[in-house]
Amino acid sequence: MTSGGSSSGRLPTWKERENNKRRERRRRVIAAKIYAGLRAMGNYKLPKHCDNNEVLKALCSEAGWIVEEDGTTYRKVS
């Protein structure tokens, strides 16, 4: 076990770091396009900079579920 929370794993090479940056940038662009489409065509009220949790909350509320701030999720009672 290591102390101080440091990892004993290897450091990624420069090329691996660049690939990770590119992959993450691509992922963010795709997510932004999905969110923009949901706002435009799905009438979802999403904040400008939202994450997957915000999207899930919007989808859950449309499907008849309630999501509280702490993440508790349950069905709406009619």
C-alpha positions in Angstrom: 0.0 0.0 0.0 1.3 3.5 -0.8 1.0 6.4 1.5 -0.2 9.9 0.5 -2.5 8.6 -2.2 0.3 8.4 -4.8 0.1 5.7 -7.4 2.9 3.3 -8.2 1.8 2.9 -11.8 3.8 4.1 -14.8 3.5 7.5 -16.3 1.8 7.6 -19.7 4.1 8.6 -22.6 3.8 11.9 -24.4 2.0 10.1 -27.3 -0.5 8.4 -25.0 -1.3 11.7 -23.3 -1.9 13.4 -26.7 -4.1 10.5 -27.7 -6.1 10.8 -24.5 -6.5 14.6 -25.0 -7.7 14.1 -28.5 -10.1 11.3 -27.4 -11.5 13.4 -24.6 -11.9 16.5 -26.9 -13.8 14.4 -29.4 -16.0 13.0 -26.6 -16.9 16.5 -25.4 -17.7 17.6 -29.0 -20.0 14.7 -29.5 -21.7 15.2 -26.1 -22.2 18.9 -26.9 -23.9 18.0 -30.2 -26.2 15.5 -28.5 -27.1 18.1 -25.8 -27.7 20.8 -28.5 -30.0 18.4 -30.4 -32.0 17.5 -27.2 -32.4 21.2 -26.5 -33.5 22.0 -30.1 -35.6 19.0 -31.0 -36.5 17.4 -27.7 -37.6 20.6 -25.8 -35.3 19.7 -22.9 -34.5 22.5 -20.6 -30.8 21.8 -20.1 -28.2 24.3 -18.9 -25.6 25.6 -21.4 -22.8 23.5 -19.8 -24.5 20.3 -18.7 -23.2 16.9 -17.9 -24.6 13.4 -18.3 -26.4 13.6 -14.9 -28.4 16.6 -16.1 -29.4 14.8 -19.3 -30.4 11.7 -17.2 -32.5 13.9 -14.9 -34.4 15.4 -17.9 -35.0 12.0 -19.5 -36.1 10.5 -16.1 -38.6 13.3 -15.6 -40.0 12.8 -19.0 -40.4 9.1 -18.4 -42.3 9.7 -15.1 -39.5 9.4 -12.6 -38.5 12.0 -9.9 -34.8 12.6 -9.3 -33.9 14.6 -6.2 -30.8 16.6 -5.7 -29.0 13.9 -3.7 -29.6 11.4 -6.6 -32.6 9.6 -5.1 -34.8 8.4 -7.9 -38.4 7.1 -7.6 -41.6 6.8 -9.7 -44.1 9.6 -9.6 -47.3 8.7 -7.9 -50.4 9.5 -9.9 
